[in-house]
Amino acid sequence: MKETETIRIKYFCKDIPPLQAIGGRKSDWIDLRSAENVSLKQGEYRLIRLGVGMILPDGYEAHVVPRSSTFQKFGILQTNSMGVIDQSYCGDGDEWKFPALAMRDTVIHVGDRICQFRICAHQPAISFEEVDHLGSTDRGGFGSTGTV
């Protein structure tokens, strides 16, 4: 990818501010906002409109995750844990959405920041080679870091 990429974006909602990278740093995620007012009861599921669609650079995909404050502020979980938007999802009707499950009654307003995204290079072509031994030291399993 070039130092700075220009991404063509379509706004489906004029009530949300234009997207912008934070401080021009390469590593920051970009916030996405709700493009609709949503009332959810505990246990309800809804695809929340994010009001944008994009043409991603060739060879890239977008990873969409909740903001760190999303659960605390709104009580919703992203049902697919992390959304992956591939570069072929770029038609005039391909609006990005956030799959939300309400863990409590909640209200989300137009413009509320509920998730964030970044673009990442596609995985390179890989092959697998079966071996009998991996040749590395065992770490001890899940949750073992820092336990002597």
N, C-alpha and C positions, 0 to 999 in steps of 0.2 A: 504494500500500500504506500502511496505517496505520503510525504510529510503532512500535507493537509488534503483531505478528500472533500469534495462537494457532494452532498447527498441530496437528491431530488426528493422533496417531501410534499405531500398533499395534506392539507388540513380539512378534516370533516366537520370541525366545530370551530366557529369563529370566536367562541367565548373563552378559549384557553390561550395563554400567551405562546408565542413562537418558541420552539425548542432552541436551546443553546448549550454548548459545552461549558463546563464550570472552569473559569479561570484559564482556559486554553491548555490545561494540562492533559497529557496523553492518557493518563490512567483513570481519570474520573468517569463515573457512570453518569448518564444523563437522565434526569427525572422525567417521568411521564405523568400526566394528570387525567383525572376522570373527565370525560366529555359529556357527562350526564349526571343528573341528580338521581341517586339510588337510595332506596330504603329497603333494608334487608332484615328479616326476622332471623333469630338464631336457627341455624340448620339450613337456611336457604342458600341456593347456588345461583350465580348470575355471571354472565359474561359482561364485564363493564367496558363500555366503549372508551378508548383512549384518544380518539379524535385525530389520529395520524395514520398515514400510510407512506411508505418510502420505497425508493429504488436503492438497494444497498450496492456498494461497490462490488465489482466482479470478484468472486472467490471469498466472499464474506457472508456471515449470518449474524443475526442479532440475538443476544441472550437477554431475556427479560426476567427480573426478579423483584420481589417486594422491597420497598425501602426498609431500613432498619426500624423505623417507627410505625410502619403500617399496621402491625398487629396491635400495638399499644393504643394507637389513635383510633383505629376503625374496627378492630376485632375480626379482621378477615384474614384468611389464609389463601395463598395461591395454590389451587388444587393440583396443578401439575408440577409443583415445586420450583421448576424453572422452565420458562417458555423459550422455545427456539423458533425464531422466525427465519425461514430460509430465503435466499435472495429471489426465488421465483414467486414469492408472495408479494407482488408489486403491481397488481391491477388497479384500475380506478375505483373498484369497490372493496379492495383488500384493506379494510381498516383494522388496525391493531386493537386487540382486546385483552382484558385481564380476567382470567377465570377465578372468581372469588367464592369462597365458602364462608358464610358468616358464623362465627363462634358465639356471638351475642347479637342482640338487636343493635342495628347501627344505621347511620345515615351518612352518605358520602355526597358531597356537593360538586358541581361543575368546578373544575380548577383545583380540587384537592390532589396533592401529589401522593399517589398510591403505589407507584412502582418506578423502576429505573431500568435502563438498558445500556448495553455497550455492544459494539460490533467486534467480532472475532473472526480470524481466518478459518476457513474450512480445514478440517483434519486432513493431513496429507494421506496419500495412498499408503497403506500398510499391508504387511503379510504376517502371518503367524508361523512360528517354528516350534513344534512340540519338542520338549526336552524332559529328561527324567529328573534333573536337578537344576535349580535356578542359580546356584552358586553365590548366594548372598546370605548374610546373617539374618535369622528370624528376629522380628521386632517384638513379638509377644502377643499379637492380636489386637483387637479393637479396644481402645481405651487404655492402652498400655504405656503411652508416652508419659514420661515423668515418674513412673512407678519403678523403682529400682529392682 
